[in-house]
């Protein structure tokens, strides 16, 4: 597995070794030992999530204040622009973001550690996203950071106005959001 740091050193792009021939391909989508070696962490995953979204959908930027989740994200169909924002006030990268294109073709995964908001924008006609989480979904502590906060300044590759859920339309700015110590 090849590991590449993003502009945020804690957010990593993981690229599996893909074995491909005339029959198709094979790769390990997850291996605990390889993950720990690549990320220098010992997190365990407790939940797998799977979403299907149409082109132009923007999901996020989500995080949980309690039962804080790390996420290992990959795309099994289509293409997305995936974003993480550092919400750890003690971090020298507080309020900064990193974005990476994930697709079924490139088979990349992104590791978003606990303490970061996460979201993605669908670039293809539709996309299926799978992600493993290090803790369970906890609706009472879920928060949303505004996807378009000018202080954060994410350079989304938008094609028109994004389609948002009601919850995502009400995201808080970095200045008003509850964040991590």
C-alpha positions, 0 to 999 in steps of 0.5 A: 500500500502506498501512503501519501500525505495531503496538505494536512499531515494527519489526513492520508491517501492510501493506494492499494496494490492492485493486481489486474489482468484480462480477467479484471482486478483484485486488491485488498480493500482493507487489512488492519495491519497494513492500515496501522503501518500506513497511518501509524495508528491503532484504531479499530473500525466498528461500523461500515457505511454505504451511500449512493448519491447523484451528480451535484450532491454535496454531503457534509461537512459532518463530525461528531463531538462525542463518539468522535469518528475516524473515517476510511473512505473509498468509492466503489462506483463513480467519482467524488471530491472528498474533503476533510477540515481540521477542527482541532483547535490545538492543531497548527492546521486548525480550520484548514482543509484537504481535498482529494479525488476518489473514484472507482477507477483510481481505487484511492482511499482517504483516512480522515482521523477523529477531530476532522469534519468530512464531506464529499461532492459527487462529480460523476452521474452517480457515486457509491461511497463506502466508509469505515468508522472508528466509532458508532453514529451518535446523532445527538452529537453530530454537527455540520460545518458550513460547506461554503464557509469563506474562512475555511475557503474550500475550493470545491470543483462545483458544476452549478449549485450543489444539492444539499440536505436540509441539515447541510444547508444549516451548517455552522461557520468555523467561527460559530461551530463547536469544535475540538480542544 
